[in-house]
Amino acid sequence: MKKFSGSFAVTALVAAMSVSGVSQANVTDKDILQDQKTVEDVVSNGLGPRGQRYSPLDKINTDTVKDMRPVWSFSFGGEKQRGQESQPMVKDGVMYVTASYSRVFAVDTKTGEELWEYNARLPDGIMPCCDVINRGVALYDNLVIFGTLDAKLVALDAKTGKVKWKKTVADYKEGYSITAAPMVVNGKVITGVSGGEFGIVGKAEAYDAKTGKILWTRPTVEGHMGYIWKDGKKVENGISGGKAGQTWPGDLWKSGGAATWLGGTYDPDTNSLFIGTGNPAPWNSHMRPGDNLFSSSRLAIDPDTGKIKWHFQTTPHDGWDYDGVNELIAFDYKEGGKTVKAAATADRNGFMYVLNRTNGDFIRGFPFVDEISWAKGLDKNGRPIYNEEMRPGNPSASEDGKKGSSVHAVPAFLGGKNWMPMAYSQDTELFYVPSNEWGMDIWNEPTAYKKGAAYLGAGFTIKPLTEDHIGVLRAMDPKTGKEVWRYQNFSPLWGGVLTTAGNLVFIGTPEGYLKGFDAKTGEVKYQFNTGSGIVGSPITWEQDGEQFISVVSGWGGAVPLWGGEVAKRIKHLNQGGSVWTFKLPKS
C-alpha cells in the first residue's frame, strides 16, 4: 500500500480499513487505567499505567511457547533506520508504532498491512543526544499522540493519521528534544523533555489531550518557577524546591539539566506521576558542589496541579552521569501481615531501590550488578556512601588546568541499567531487570555554558568488564535483594522486558533474537532471530481468541554511538526497522 506523509488519499485509506475489517472505538481514561486487565488491547506504555509490563495472558506458556511462530513482519521502509526503541500500542485491530526520525505507523494487526504513515518534518538543526529514536505513542479518545525530535507534541487522528493539533514543548535550538512516549492521566497528556547534555532545564508538562492546551508546567531544577493555567491564564504555581541556589552554586541552576527524558509512570492509588530526572549539567561535578536538586532523582508529582509531592535522589552531586530517569514501578507486597505500598527502580548507578510510594521513604536498597566502584554502599536513608577516590578529578587542580585525573568507575555512565524498562510479575513477585556489566575511564575538563552547545566538561571511554558477556537479564527479589536467576548475553542488553501469566519472560537482544525464558528458573524456552538487533519493548494481546506477541526490531540507540571499546564488540550488527508479530498455530 502507498505510504502517506503530509497529505492523505482518504478514499484509499478508508477502503483499506474497510477491507481489513477494522472498526475503532475511542480510548477512555478507564481503558488506560484497566489496561493491565483488559487483554484485548494495549493502550498504555508499560501495559498499564504503573508500568509493570505484566500480562495475565497464558495461552502462550512454558509448555506451548516452543510452537510460537511469526505470522507477519512489517517494515518501516526507506533509509531512515537507526535505533528502533518503540513499544507498540494496539486498539481494535490496529497497531500504532513509532519509528526513528519521528515517524508513526498504523498497521492492521491481522495482516500486517499499513493503514497510514505520518512523517514529522524535522528541521536540520535537531540535537538528539543518543540517536534519532522514539519510544512510542499515547492513545486517547480518537487521537494518537507522540513527541518529536524537535520537541513538539503532535496529535494525529487515529483513523487517518491527519494532524489534529500540534504544540511546541521547548526550543530544539537550545538542545531540547522529545524521545519518550507521553502518557495520559485523567485526560491530560504528560510529557518530559530530553537535552541534559546541552544544559537545558528539565520539566514535566501537562496538556489537554483533546485540544493540546497547556495545563501546567513543572521545572525539575531547583529554583525555577512552575506555572498552572486557570481559565486560560498563566498563574505562578510555586518555585521548584522553594527557592534558588540551595543546592547549587551561583547561577548554575539556570542551566542545570535534570532532563525528564524517559517520561514516567502513574500510580492510581496515590494519584501520583513518578518521573525520573537526568544528570546535572555539566558533568564536571567540581563546578557545582552540592546535591544539585532535583537532578538524578525520582519525583512524585500531582497530575492535577504539577506540584512535587516528594523526591528521592539516587545520586546526589552526580559526577558520573548516573541519570535517575529509570522507571519507578508501583507494586504491593506483604510483610508482617500488612500490605506495603511500594515502588521499585533499578538505577543507572548500579543500585536497586525499594521506596514507600506514598511518601518516598527509603525501604531498602541493594546492588543488582556484580561490581560497583563509585560507592561503598547505601546508608540507612538510601544515600550513597561515596568512594571519593572514584570521583573524576578537578581540572583546576591539574598541572595544565585542562584535564583532571582519570578514574575507572563502575558502572559506566550508560548504567547498570539504562532506559530499557524492567518488568514485574504478579505471579513470581520478582522484577526482571535488563542490566549491563561495564566500566569507564572518565575524567573532567573545563567547560562553560553556551546555548545549544554540548555542555559536558568530561571525557570517557567505556570498557567491558568481562570477555564473555556484557548484558545480564536478572530476576531480582525486591523483598530480599537477592538475585534468583540470571541470563548472560555477549552484547549489551538495550531493550525492554515483558512477563506474562504463562510463566514467561521475553526480551530481545542486539544479536537479533527475541528470547523467552521460564520466569521461575531462567531456562531459555524460545528464541527467534528477527534479522536486526532488538532494542524495543515486547507487548502481548488477545485477538479472536488467540494470543499475539509483537516486538520492534532495529539495532541502534546510545550503545553504538557512545560505547567506546564496547562499540567495537557490536560493530558488525546490522541496522533494521520492522515489527515482528508471533502467535501459536491454530490447533
N, C-alpha and C positions, 0 to 999 in steps of 0.2 A: 504494500500500500504506500501511496505517496506520503511523504513527511510534510508537515505544515509548520511554518515559522512566520509569525507576524500576521500573515493573512491566512484565512482558512476556507477551504472548499466545504462549506457547511453541508450541502446536499450529499456529497460523497461520504462525509463523516457520519451523518445520521443514517444513511443507508448501511454503512458498515456496522454501526452499532445495532441496527435493526436485524441484520443478518446474524450477528453474533448472539442475539437473544438477550442483550444486556438491558435491564431496567434498573434505574437507580433511585434510591431514597436518600434524603438528606441526612447528614451526620449530626447527631444531637449531643448535648452535654452528657446525657445519660449514656449514650453509646460509648463515649470516651471513658466515663467512669467505670462502666461494666465491661470494658474491652477484654480483660483477662478471662472473664467467664463466658463471653459470647464468642464461640469458636468459629462462627461462620465469617468473621471479618477480622481485620487488623486495622484499627483506626487511631492508634497512638504509637509514638516512638517508645519502644520498650514493652509492647504487648500489655499495656495497662499503664496508667499514669505514674505508678510507683516505680516502673522500670524494672520489674523483676525478671522479665523475659522468660516467664514460665507459662506453659500452655497445659490445660487439663486434657488435651487430646492424647489418646493412647492406642489408636489403631496401628500406627507405626510404633513398634516397641522393640525390645531387645530380641524377641523371637522372630518378628516379621521384617525388621529393617534390612536384613540381608537381601530381600527381594525388591527393595525400593529401586526405582529406575527413573531416569529423566523422561519427561513427557513433552517438554518444549524448551527451547532456548531462544531468547530474544536479544538481538544485537543492537547496541546503541548506535552503531554505524559510524562512518566518517573517520576522520583522522584525529578527532578530539577524544583521545583515550586517557592516559594518565590514571591516577588513582580513583577507584570507584568505591566509596565508603558508605553508600546509601543503605538504609533499611527500607524495603518496600512497604507500602500500605495496600490493603485490599478492602474493597467495599462493593457489594452487589455485583460480583463477577468482573470487576475492573481493578487492575493493579496500577498504582501510582508510584513511580520510582524516579529518583533524580539521578543525574549523571554528572560527570566532570564538566567544567565550564558553565555551570548554572543552567542545566537543561532538565526538563521534566517530560516524562513519557506516561501516557495512559495505554495500558495493554489489556487485551481480553484474556482473562485467566484460564479460559478453556482451551484457547487455540494458540496463545502467544502472539496474536496479531496486533499490530499497532493501531490504536484508535486515534491518537493525536500526539503531537510533539510541540513543546514550547522551548525556544532558544532565547535566553536573555541576551540583549545586545550590550555586550560588555565594552567599556572603554579600554583604550590601550594601556592606561596607567594603573591598572589594578595591582595591588601589592600583597598577594596571599603569602603568608609565611611558609606554609607547609603543604604545598601542592594545590591544584585547582579543583579540590574535591567539594562535594556536597553530601550531607548525611541524611537527607530525606525531607519529606513534606509534613505538614499538618493538614488534617481534614476537618472541615466544619461546615455545616449547612450544605450548600451545593458548591463549596469552594475547595480548591487545592492551594495551600499557602506555603511558600518557601522563601528562603533568603538567598541573596546573590553575592557574588564575589565583589561587587561594587557597593555592598552594604545597603541593599534595598530589600524590602519585603514586597512580594508580589502575590496577589490572589488571582487564581485562574478559575474560570467556570469548569466544573468537573466534567461536564458533558462535551464541551467544545475546545477547552484549552485557551479560550479568549481571556484577555486581561479584564478583571472586574475592578480591581483597584491596585495601586502601586504607591508605596511610601518610601522615602529616603530615611533610613535609620541613622546614618552617620556619613561623614565625608570620606570617601575612599582615598582622596588625595592626601589625607592625614595618616593613612595606613590602615584604616578600618576596612573590614570585610565581614561577611557572614558565611559560615560554613556549616553550622549546626542546624538540625531540624528544629523549627519552632514547636511550641506546644500550646494547646488550647485548654484553658481553665475557665469554666463558667462564662463562656462567650468571649473571653479575652485571649488574644494570641500573644504569647510571651516569647520574646527573642533576646538573645545575648549578642555580643559582638566579638570579633577577633581583631588582633593587631597589637598584642603586648610587646612585640619586638620593635615596634615603632613609637613607643612612648605615648600611646593613646590613653584614654581614661575609660576603663571598663564600665559597663552599665547593663542593667536589665530594663526592658521596656515592655509595656502592655498596650495593645491596640484593640479596638473593637473589631472582632473577627469578621463581621459582616460588612463594615463600612471602611475600615482602615483608619478611623480616627484615633489619635493617640489618647491614652487614658492616664498613664503615669510613667515616669522615668526615675530610675534609682541608680545613681553612680555607685561604683563599688570600690572607689578610693576614698579614704577618709578626707573630709574637708569640702567635698563638693555638694552642692545643693540638689536635693530631689524635688520633683515637681509632680503635681496632680492636676488634671484638667476637670474643672467643675463648671457645668453649663457652658462649655466651650472656652472657658477662660483658664489660663495657666496660673496656678497658685503654688507658692512655695510650700514644700512638704517636709522640711527638716533637712539639716546637713547630715550627710552620712558620717557616723561616728561622733556627732555633736559639734565638732569644730575642727579647724585645720591644724596641721602641724603637731599633733600629739604624739604620733609615732613615726613622723617623717622629719628630716632636717630641711630647713629653709623652704624653698619653693618646689622641691622635687615631687611633692604630692600632685602638682599641677600636670605632670606627665607620668603618673605613677603606674601605668599598666593595669594589672589585675583584670585582664580581659575575661569575659564570660563566654569563652569561645566554644564550649560544649553544650550550652543550653542547660537544661536541668530536668528534674523530676517533680512530681506533685504528690503530696500526701493528703488525701481527703480527710483523714482522721483529725489532723491538726490544722487543716486548711493552710498548708504551707508549701511554697515553692522552695525546693532545695537546689540552689545554684552555686556552682563552684567558680572560683576565680583563679586566674593565672598568675604568672610571675610578676614581681615588682620590676619596674624599669628604673635604671638599666640593670643588667645582670650583675655588674660590679657592685657588690654589697658594701664595700668600703666607702662608697659615695653617699650612702643613705643609712647610717646607723639607726637602729630602732626596729620595732616589729613590722612596720610598713603595712598597717591595716588598710583595706581588707584583702591584701594580696594573699595568694596561696592558701585560701580559706574555703570553707563551706558556709553559705549564708542561708538562713531560713527567712523568707520574705513573704509578707502578707500579700496574696494575689489581688486583693481588693484595693489596697492603698499603696503598695510599693514600699511599705515600712520594713526595715530589717528587724526581725524578732530576736534572733540570736546569731552568733557566729562561732565557728570553731576553726582556728588557724592551725593547719598541719605543719607548715614550715615557716615560723616567724623569722624575719630577716633572712629571707631565702637568698643564698649565694650560689645555687647550683641549677636554677631554672626548674625547680620541682613544683610546677603548677599544681594548684589544688582543684582543678576543674573536674576531676573524675567523679562519675555519677555517685550520688548518695541514695541508697536504695532502702526504702522503708520495709520493715518486716517485724513480726511479733514472735516472741519465744517465751516459754515457760521457765520460771526459776523460783524455787521455793513455793510452788503452788500459785504463783502470781504471773500474770501476763506482763511482759516487758515490751513497751512500745519503743522499738529500737530502729536504728538506721545504720547501714554499714557502707564503708567506702574503702577501696584499695588505692593508695596514693602513689603518685609518681615517686615519692621519696623512699618507697620500699616497705612502709608500714601499712597495715590494715587497721582501721579504726571502727569500733562499735560505739555509737552515741545514743543517748536518750533523745529521741526525736521531738519530744515535747518542749525541751529547754536547751538542747545542745550539750548537756553534760557528758563528760567522758566516762564511758563504762569500762572499756578495755582496749588495748592496742597490742599488736604483735607483728613481727616481720612475716611477710609472705614471699620473700625472696631468700636465696641462700646466703647472700652477702650484703651487708650494709657497712660502709666505712665512714660516712659523714657524721653519723650519730652513734652514741654508745647505747642508746635505748630511749625509753619514754619515762617521764616522771609520773606521779600519781594523777596529774591533771591532763596527761597526754602530750605535754610539751616535750620536744626533743631535748635530749642531753647531748649537746654538741661535742664532737671531736674536733676541736678548733684547729688541729694540725691538718684537717682535711678541708678547711676553707681556703679557696684560692687567695693568693697573696695580694697585698696592696701595691699597685704600680708605683705610687708615690714613695714607697719605701725601698724601691729598687734603685740600682746604681744609675740607670739611664732614665728612670721615671716613665718608661714606656711599656714595661711588661712586668707584672707581678709574678711571684713564684708559682710554679705549676704544681698541682696535686693530682693524684689518681683517685678520683671519687667514684664510689659505687652506691647506688646505681648511676648509670649515665643519665644525662638530662632528658633523654627520651623516656626514662622512667622504668621502675619495676613494673608498672602498668601505665599505659598511656590512655588515649581516648577510648580504646576498644571496650565496649560495655561487657561487664560480667553478668551472670545470671544467678538467680536464687530459686532453688527447688523447694516447694512446699511439702514435698514428699520426703526427701532426704534431709531437709533442713541444712543443706550445705550451699555455699557460694562456689561457683565455678569461675575461676579467675584467670584470664589470659595474661601472662606475665612474660618478662624477658630478663635474662641474666647478662648484663653488660656493664662496663665501667667506662670512664672517660678521663683523659688528661684534660684539665681545664685550668685556664689562667685568666687573670683580669688585665684589662687595658684601659687607658684613659678614654673618655668619650664625653660628648656634650649633645644635648637635645637639639634637633633641628626638625621641624615639622615635615613629616613624610619621608624621613630618612631612617635607616636602621639605627637602633639605639640599644646596643648590646654592652659594649665595654668588656668583652670577653672573647676568648678563643678556645677551641676544644677539638679533641679527636676522640671518637667513640671506638671502643675496642671490645671484642667478645671476651668473655671470661673463661670459656672452655672451647675445646676443638670440636666437640661432637654435638653441641646444641646451644641455642640461644633462647628460643621460645619454650615456655613451660605452661601447660594448662594444669591448674591446680584445683583440687576440691578442698575447700577450707571450711572448717567448723567454726562459726562465729562465736560460739559459746565457750570454746576451749582454746582457740587459736591454733589448733593442730591441723596439719596437712593430712588429709585422709588418703588421697592418691594423687599422682601426677602423670602427665604425658609430656615427654620431652621432644622438641622439634628442632631440626637443624637450623632453620631460618627463624627470624623473629616472628612472633605472633602479632598480628596487627588488625584482626577482625573480631567482631562481637560473638557472643555465645547465646545459644538457645537451649533451654531444657524443657522437658515435657513429662507428663504423667506416664508416658511409655517407658520410663526409666532410662531416658536417653539424654545425652548432651551433644550438641552439634557445634562445630566451629570450622572455619576454613583456614587454610594455610597458604603462605606465599608460594609454595610449590604447586598450588592449584587444586588441592584436594578439599572437598567437603568431607569431613570426618564425623562419624557418630560413635559415641562412647557409652558404655554402661555407666549410668550415673552413680552407682554404688561402688563399683570396682575400678573403673577407668579402662576396662578392656575395650579395644577397638572392635566395633561391631559392623562398621560400614565405612567405605571410602569410595569416592568417585572424583576423577580429575576433570576439572572444568576448562582446562586449556590456558588459564592465566591465574595469577595469584589472587587469592580471596582476601580482601580487606573490608568487606561489608559484613552486615549482621543478618543471620538467617531468621526467617519467620515461618510460622505454620498456621494453617487454617483448614476448615472443612467446607467442602462444596459438593452438593449432590451425594452426600453420604460418604465421601472419600476424603482422606486427609492428604493435604499437599504441604510440601516444604519448598521454599524458594530462597535463593541467595544470589546476591550480585557478585560477579567475578570481574576483576580488572586490577592488576597489580599497580601499586604506586603509593602515594602518601608521603609521609615525612622520612621514612627509613632510607629510600634510595637518594633522597636529597641531602639529608643531614647525617647519614650513617657512618661516615668516616671509614675505618677499616671494615666495619660491618657491611657497608655497601658493596665492598669487593666480594663478599660471600654470596650476595644475591644479584650480582650484576647480569647474570645470564637469564634471569627470569623475564618472561615476555609480558608486555602490556596487553590489555584487552578491554572489553567493555560489553558485558552481557548479563542477562538474568537467566539463571537455570532453575527450572521447576521440576519437582520429583513427586512421585506417588507410588503406591503399591499397584501391581497389576490386578485387574478385576478377576475375581475367582470364577 
